Amino acid sequence: MKGCLTADGSLESYVQIAGRLDMTEQAVKVAVHRLRRRYQELLREEIGQTVSGADEIDDELRNLFAAVRGRTA
């Protein structure tokens, strides 16, 4: 399911993942939702350790995503 964290266009469908993991499609949707939420929490915690204050986390995340997309913020 880690491929569901990014939108790279080559993802398996939830139906395909469910079949491979012997899960229902709905169970995969819930698991992916929880995985994304936890990933967001961990990313925010990690970014929080690199900035001066909590108020800078969102700006740093925007800069990170812009850099990953190949743009400058």
Buried (B, 14 or more C-beta within 10 A) or exposed (E): BEEBEEEEEEBBEBEEBBBEEEBEBEBBBEBBEEBEEEEEEEEBEEBEEEBEEEEEBEEBBEBBEEEEEEEEE
